[in-house]
């Protein structure tokens, strides 16, 4: 009988923070390696939709560091 390695699982705490009154929250969590990929596109589409609806107070939550870096460095064209 052979054995296989045991993989220990990590438990991560996560929580949700509600948006403020008169604010819209976009939550985007997509795996992306090296560039914003679909995560960046989803954020941009969400923001365009928000502004089309007349909302200007937008909170973006994403786990894509590449997308976040592009937004904070104004590298969105």
PyMOL commands that set and color helices and strands:
alter all, ss='L'
color gray80, all
select helices_A, chain A and resi 37-52+65-72
alter helices_A, ss='H'
color red, helices_A
select strands_A, chain A and resi 24-28+58-62
alter strands_A, ss='S'
color yellow, strands_A
deselect
rebuild
show_as cartoon
